[in-house]
Every structure is written in C-alpha cells, then in structure tokens.
Amino acid sequence: MAGEDVGRKTGEDVSCACPFCEGAIEMSAPWCEACGVQVRFCVVCEEPLPKDAKTCPACGTECGE
C-alpha cells in the first residue's frame, strides 16, 4: 500500500523517519520539521544518516561531508 514503507518512494511522495526523533520527514527537505535537525541522506540507498555517521548503517557506503 502506498505510503506505508518508511524510506521508500511511493509515486512522487518520498518520506522517511528522522534518525533523531523518528518524526516523518520529506526526503526533499534538508531538515526535520519536528525537531529541527539537519538531515543527511545516503547517496546510494537514500536512507537518513545519523548525525556523525562515517558510513551508512543501512548499506555500508562511506559518507562524505
């Protein structure tokens, strides 16, 4: 069903869970509206990255600053 998988593309709507507060965020936004934290995304799997991540916890890709 559309919109049920967090972090998955559903048509034109793309959302995921904030890695800091678990609030729903649009992946096109550079920050979480719920907690105000700037969110980075993995360039390979497009999952949100923890604040000081050196590698993506979902796919293992190295994260650039």
URVEN-V862263 format. One record per residue. RES is the residue in three letters. PHI is phi in degrees with one decimal (none if undefined). BURIAL is # if it has 24 or more other ideal C-beta (glycine too) atoms within 12 Angstrom, else .. Layout:
res = <RES RES>
phi = <PHI PHI>
burial = <BURIAL BURIAL>
This chain:
res = <MET ALA GLY GLU ASP VAL GLY ARG LYS THR GLY GLU ASP VAL SER CYS ALA CYS PRO PHE CYS GLU GLY ALA ILE GLU MET SER ALA PRO TRP CYS GLU ALA CYS GLY VAL GLN VAL ARG PHE CYS VAL VAL CYS GLU GLU PRO LEU PRO LYS ASP ALA LYS THR CYS PRO ALA CYS GLY THR GLU CYS GLY GLU>
phi = <none -62.2 85.3 -87.3 -87.5 -68.1 83.6 -115.1 -80.1 -130.0 66.3 -97.6 -85.0 -130.7 -141.8 -155.2 -95.8 -62.2 -72.5 -104.6 -122.4 68.2 -70.6 -74.0 -130.5 -81.0 -68.6 -79.6 -84.5 -82.7 -148.9 -87.6 -69.3 -72.0 -116.5 82.9 -79.5 -70.6 -114.1 -101.8 -123.9 -64.9 -74.1 -95.1 -99.8 65.4 -82.4 -66.6 -103.0 -59.3 -47.5 -108.8 -65.4 -96.5 -135.0 -72.5 -70.1 -84.3 -126.5 85.3 -68.1 -67.4 -102.0 -89.5 -88.5>
burial = <. . . . . . # . . . . . . . # # . # # . . . . . # # # . . . . # . . . . . . # # # # . . . . # # # . . . . . . # . . . . . . # . .>
